[in-house]
Amino acid sequence: MAPRDETGWISTFLEAQAAELDSARNTQLAYGRDLTDVMGWLARRGKAFATATREDVEAYLMSCEAAGLSKATRARRLSSIRQLYRFAHAEGWRADNPALRIRGPGATQRLPQTLSHDEVDRLLEAARAKGRSPAERLRNRALLELLYATGMRVSELVELPVAAVRGDPKMILVRGKGGKERMVPLSPPARAALAEWLAHRDAEEEALRKAGKPAGRHLFAGPGRGGHLTRQHFHLLIKDIAVLAGVDPAKVTPHTLRHAFATHLLAGGADLRVIQTLLGHADVATTEIYTHVLDDHLKSLVLEHHPLARPKGKA
């Protein structure tokens, strides 16, 4: 039986999303905001989720365009409406999904910026030299080696518990969006960097224990409330490493190293589904964007090296 009021439609849908799909909190909040906006728009016209037609949904999307909302925002709102009605249809609240066949605004697809193998090598080498002390240099090397070896999100990296990397593991457990867990492999260079950092970190922890101070639970400790290195600090750090490496800092972020991880794996012949699992993507369509990045790279290689692409008269 359908809820009696509109807020009941939204809250029941969101509860089901959280329970069945383990949706991340930010995703839940976005659905809630979008559907609350739709609810208000319908109510002002004497309509409701239970009675809205395809024409009503199309009119709502046109009003969003008239209000100057971006294609990406309008595409997300249409997705939220579709998801709600898909759930309502499955629950028997409606006999149809009025948003099913509505075409989206076609948000422009932005290809992720990535880095070449040479640029990554230079960043990893520069990380060894960046730092005011041997401890900082060991930490910085471990940070970058882990990030490139695993493709972790920056939040996953800085919040990594030290317990996850004990015992020289070849794979580590990462807790990602929505609390979903996945296993990611460590490369030999990452394991070596990690072992050196752990040896130093453990020696410092032992000194803290002797001084009566509690041991930290994170691999990369920091003074913030979370007790770990912050994303903002690491963002600034990787920019400094880029400058030292002679790589344009404007194109270097923690996320571009994640993109490099995926793009280089794909170029090396890795299966797209494997990369999806390693990145923690819920939908393979999110991972497929890297095939477009690779296509652009291959196209530039052809234009640069193919004999027919060279100007006439040049060997």
N, C-alpha and C positions, 0 to 999 in steps of 0.2 A: 504494500500500500504506500502510495506516495506521501511525503510529508505534507502537512497542511499549509505551511507558509514557505516563502521563498528562501529564507535563511536556512530552513531545514533541508532544502535541496542541496545547498552549498555545503553545510556542515556534515551531512551524511556522506556526500561525495568525497569530501576531504578526508574524513575518517577512514573511508574505504581505501582511498589512495595510500594513506599512511600505513594501514594495516596490511594490505595485500601487495603493494608495490614497493614498500619501504622508501617512499619518496623523501628526498632531502627536504629539510625545513625551508630552504629558500624557494624550492619548487612549490611547496605547499602555500607559502605566502603569496607567490605570484598568481597561482590559480585563484586564491581567495580574493585578491585585489581585482583581478580581471572579472570574475563572476559577480562580485559585488557591484562593479560598474555597470555590467549588463543588466543586473537586477534593477538597479535604479533607473536606467534608461527605459526598460520595459514598463516599470511601474508608472512612470510619468505619462505613458501612453495607454494606460489601462490594460496592460498585457502582463503575462506571467510566464515562467518557464514552461508550465504545463500547456499553455495555449499558443505560445509563439510559433510562427510559421517561418518557412525559409525566407520569405520576403521580409519578415521582421528582422531576422538575423542579418540579411544583406543590407537593410536600411541602417541597422546599428553600425555595421562596418563602414558604410558610407559616411555616417556622422563622425566616426573616428578619423577618417581621412580628412573631412572638412575641418576637424579640430586641429589638424596639423600633426597627428601622430605618425611616427615613422612606419615604414613598411614592416620592419622587424617587430614593432610593438603590435601592429594590427595582425600580423601573422600569428603572434603568440596568443592574442585574444581569441582569434578564430580557433586555434588549437584547444584553448581552455573550454570554449563553448562545445566543440565537438566531443571532447572527453566527457564533459558533464552529460551530454545527451546520449553518448554511447553507454554510460553507466545507467542512466535513467531507462533506456530501452532494455538493457539487460535485467534491470530490476522490475520491469513491467510497469513503470510509471508512465511511459509513453509507448505508443505503438510504432513510432518512427524516430528518426534522427534528422531534424530539419536542417542541420548544418552539414550533413554528410557530403553532399555534392557541390558545396559552395567552393569556388576556386579561391585560393589565398592570394594576397597581394603580390606574391613573388618577391620576397625580401632578397636584396642583393647578397649573394654569397661572398663573404670575405675569406680569401684563402689565408691560412695561417702563415706568418712569416717564420722562416726557418734559417738554419745556419749550415754552412758547408762543413765537410769533414775537417778541412784545414782550419777553419775558424774554431771549431770545437776543440781540436788539438791544441791550438794556441791558448784558448781559455783554460783548458786543464793544466797546461804548463805554467801559465801565469798564476793560477791559484796556488801553486807550490811556493811562489815567491811573494805573494800578497799577505801582509800581516806584520805587525810590529814585534812579534815574538815568535819563537818556534811553535808554541802552542796554537797561536792564531793561524799560522801557515799550515799546520797539520789539519786543523779544523776546516779551513777553507778548501784544502784539497779534497778532504772527505766529502764535504758538501757537494762540490761540483761533480766528483766522480759518481757519487750516489745518484744525483739528479739525472745525469746523462745515462747511467747504466740501467736505471729503472723507469724513467719517464714519469716519476711521481709528480703530483701537484705540489706546489710550494708549501701549502698548508700541511700536507701529508709528510713532507720532508722535515720541516722544522718541529713538528709535533711528534716525531718518531720516538717511541720509548726505547731506552737503552736495552731493555729486556728482549726486544725484537731482534737484536743483532748479536746476541751472545753466542759463543761457540763456533765462530768462523763459519756462518751459514752460507750456503750457495744460493738460497732463496730466503726472502723475508716476507713476513705477513704485514700487509698495509691495510689500514682502515680508511676507506674513502668516503665519498659523499653518501649521506644517508646511513652511515655506519656500516656500509657494505665492505666486506673483507675480500682481499685477493692476494695471491702469491706473486711476487716478482723476483726474477733472477738477478744475481749480482755478478758482474764481470770480474775477472781476475784483478784488473787494476783497482776496481772499487773495493774488493775484499782486502787488498793490500793497504789501501789508504785508510779503510775502516779499522783494520787491525792496529795500525800505527796510532790513529787517533784514540782508539779505545785504551791502548796501553798508557798513553799520557793522561787521558781522562780519569782512568782508574787510580792512577797515582795521586792525582789531585783530590779525588774523592776520599781516598784513604787519609790524606792529610786533614781534610775537613772533618772526618769522623773522629780523628784523634783530638781535634779541637772542639768536639762536642756539637758539631753542626750536622744537620740532616743531609743525607745524600739526595741528589736530584734524580728524578725518574726519566728525564728526557736525554736523548743522545747528545743534543746540542743545547746546552743550558743557556739561559738568558735572564736578565734582571726583571723582565716583565711579569705581569700578574700570572701568566700561564706557566712561568718557570722555564720557558724555552726561548730560543732565538725567535724574534718576531719576523713576520713576512716582510714588513717594511725595512727592517735592518738588512735582511738578505737581499732585497731588491737593490738597495744602495750599494751593498757589497759587490754584487755581480756587475754593476755598472763600473765600479772602480777596477775590477779584474779585467773587464773588457778594455778599458783605457790602457792598462798595463800590457794587455795582449796585442794591442794595435788593431782591435776589432771595433767597428763603429758602435759606441754604447747605445745609440738610439735603437738599434735592432736587437740588442741583447737584454732579455728579461728571463726570469726563471721559466716562464711559459715557452719562450722560443727554444730553450734547451729541451723541453718536453716535446715540442714539435719536431726538433731535430732527431730525437730518439725515435719517434714514430716514422718519420720520413726516411731515415737511414735504414731502419729495419725493413721497410717496404721495398726500398731500392735494392736491398740485399736478398730479396726473395721471400721474406716472411709472409705468412698467410694473414689476410686482413682480419680474420676472426681471432687469431692469436694476438695481434696488436690491439684489437678491441678489448680483450681480456686483460692484457697488461696495463692498458691505460685506464681501465675501470669504466669504460663507456657502457651505458645501459643499452644503447641502440647502435648497431653497426653503421647506420647512416651517418652518425657523427664521425666515425672513423674513416668513412669513405672519402672525406674531404682531402685526406692525404694523397689519394690517388691523383687528384687534380694538381696538387703541389708537385708531385712527381712528373706528371705530364708536362707542366710548365718547365721543369728542370730539363727534361729530355728534349723538349722543343728548343731550348736555348743552346743545348749541346749540339744539336743538329745544325742550327743556324751558324754556330761558331766554327764547327769542324767539317761539315759536309762540303765536298769540292764544289758542288753546284751552287752553294750558298755564298761562295766568295765572289767578290767583284771581279769582273773580267780583267785579265792581264796580270792577276796576282796568283802566284803559285801556292 
